[in-house]
Amino acid sequence: MLAGWNTRAEALPEIMDDPHCDPIGLERTYRAFDTINAVIGGWRQVYTRDLRPLLIRPGGATLLDVGCGGGDVARHLARWAARDRLSLRITAIDADARAIQYAQALPTVPGVTYRQAMSGDLCAEAQRYDLVISNHLLHHLNAAEFTALLADTEALCTGLAVHGDIERHPLAYAAYRAVTPFLFPGSFIRIDGLRSIRRSYTHLELALIAPPGWMARRQFPFRNLLMWRATHA
């Protein structure tokens, strides 16, 4: 890895995390996530390989999407399951009221419910879900928040958990910088995306901090999956 990429830029702020950021730019950013995550998120592969086999059972399954942002991943998962004639009931949560307000204003997707909450709130309510996921959340968390999320996940999940994130790499940074200058004008996609790459973990870093029972898996292109399976699942 090239010089300057050996350490996470974990203190590098992202514009959309600022509660006082431009609301129009934030809305455009949420809207752009639908395209960005479809292209680089890798959730279609995760759904086909890891999630869909667990939906093929009487009554279907429940899924929790933590830190859902504008809710695009939850909507895609619900539509894919519906096309496969599988029952999937999704609860998509985010601590940011702006994200939930944006998601709730969109046309309803059957099976998807949005809620302003944190994973700890659901633990306090003794909620349980067959599947727990997050997308591009891990790199936003400090060490204590990272540990708390995984502990909450284990308490909430009765089946499989998949936390997907970017893998930090100079080639990922260079490619993203090359293709985004004129995409999604008026949004934070370019600046925040580049900062997200710098804030993210390498595969080795994530594997080293994964607690017992958790597994770091690399997925092309430049994706990290942190996975956990309940022992009885």
N, C-alpha and C positions, 0 to 999 in steps of 0.2 A: 504494500500500500504506500502511496506517495507521502512525502513529508507533509505534516500538517493535518493528516487524517488519522493519527494514532489516538486522538482523544475526542470524545463527544463534546460538542459545543452546547452542553445542556443548559447553559444560562442565556443562550441566544433567544431573544423574544420573538414571538410570531405575532403579526399584526392582529389576526383574528382573535387572539386571546385577550386583547386589550378591551375592557368593557366600554371604553369610550371611542372605539374605532368607528370609522365611517359606516353607518348602517346600510347604505346603498352598496358600498363595496363588499360588506359582509354578506348581503343577500346574493350578490353576484357570485361570490365565492362558494356559498352553499349550492347554488345552482350549477356551478362548474364541477363540483364534486361528482355529480352524476356521471359526467363524461370521464373525468380523471380516474375515478375509482374503477370504472368499467374497463379502462385501458390498462391500468397498472396495478389495480388492487388484487387481482388474482382470485377473486371470490367465486367466480364460476368454477374454477378448478377445485377450490376447497369444497364448494357445494357438492359437486359431482363425486369427488373422491372420498370426502370425509363426512359430510353432513347428510346427504341424501340417503345413504344406507340406513341411517338411524331413524329416518322418517317412515320407513316401510314397516309399520306395525299398527295394530289396532288403536284407533284414537289419534294417530299422528304424534306430533311432538310440540313442545313449547321451546322457545328460544329467547334469550335475553341478549340484546345488543347494547353494550356499555359504551357511553360516550359517542352516541350515534350521529352527532353533528346534524346535518340536514336530513338524515334518515335514508339516504339513497341505498346503502347496502341492505338495510332491512327491506326496503321495497323490492329490490332485485331478488333477494332470497324468497320473498313471498310469491313473486310472480313465477319464478322457476319452479317452486314447489307446486303451485297451482297448475302449471303446464304439465307437470308430471302426475297430476291428480293425487297429490299427497297433501295431508293436512299439516299445516305449520302455523302455529299461533305465536306471533312475535311481539315482545315488549321492547321498545326502543327507548333508552333513557339517555339524558344528558343533563349535566349540572347547569348548563347555560340556558336560561329562559329564552334567549334569542333563537337558539337552534330549534328548540321545541316549538316555538311560535311559527317559525318558518315551515317546519315539517307539517304541523297541523293545518296550515293554510293551503297545502297542496291537495289535489284530488285524493280521495280516500282509496287506499289499497286494502282489500279485504284481508283480514288476519293480522294487520299491523296496528299496534296501539303505541302512542307516544306519551312520555311522561317526564316531567322535570324531576330528576332524582339522581342520587349517587348509589353505587353498588352497596355501600354501607347501610343506606336507608332500607333497601330491600332485605338485607340480612336481618335488620332489626325487626322487620315484619315477618321473618321466617319464611320468605318466599323461596320457591324451588323451581328450577327449569331443567329441562332435559339437555339443552345446549346453551352455552354461553360464548359469546364472541365479542371482539372489539376490532376496530380498524383504525390504524394510525393513532392509537392512544398511548402506547407504551412510551414513545419518545417525549411525550408531554409531561411525564411524571417524574418527580424526584424519587430518591431511594425509598423513603418512607411510604410514599403513595404507591410506588410499584409493588412493594411488599404487601401493602393493604389490599390492593386490587387482586393479587393472586390469592390471598387468604379469603377474601370475599367470594372470589370465583369458586374456590373449593367448597365453601359453605352453601353457595347457591346452586351449584351444578350437580345433577345426578347422572350425567352421561359424559359428554365430551365438551371441552373448552378449547377455543382457538382464538388467540390474540394475534392478529396479523399486523405487521408494520413494515416500514422500509428498512432495507439493509444499507447501512452507510458505506459508500464506496465512491471514489473519485470519478469512475466511469458513469455511475448513476447521476452524479452531480453534473458532469459535463454534458451528458445526453439531455437531461432535463433543461439545462440552461440553453442548449442549442435549439430546442423545439418549442419553447414557450414564450419567446419575446413578443409575438403578435397574437397569442391566444388569450382568450378570456379577458379582453380589455376592461378596465375599471374594477377588476377583482384583485384579490390578494394572492391569487394562485401562484404566480411566478415567484414573488419574494418569499412567501411563506413556504412554498414547496422546496425552494433551495435551502431555506433555514431548517426545514424538517429533516432533510437529508443529513445536514451537518449535526443535528441533534440526535439522530437515530443510532442504534447499536450496530456494530458489526455482528456477523453470525457468531464468532468466537466469544465476543463480549456477552452476548445474550445467553449462550450456552453456559458460560462460567457463572453467571448470576442466577441461573434457573434453579429454583429450590428442588429438593428431592421430589420425584414424581412428575416433574415437568420436563418436557423435551423441546429443544430448539430445532426446528427444521428449516432448511433453506429452500426457497421456491423461486424459480426463474420468472421474471428477471428482477433481481435485487430485492427480494422479499424475505422477511423473517416471519416464521410462524412459531409462536410459543404455545405448546399444546399440553393438555392434561386430560386424563381419563379417570373417571371415578372407578375405584377398584371393583365395584360390583357390576359396572356397566359392561 
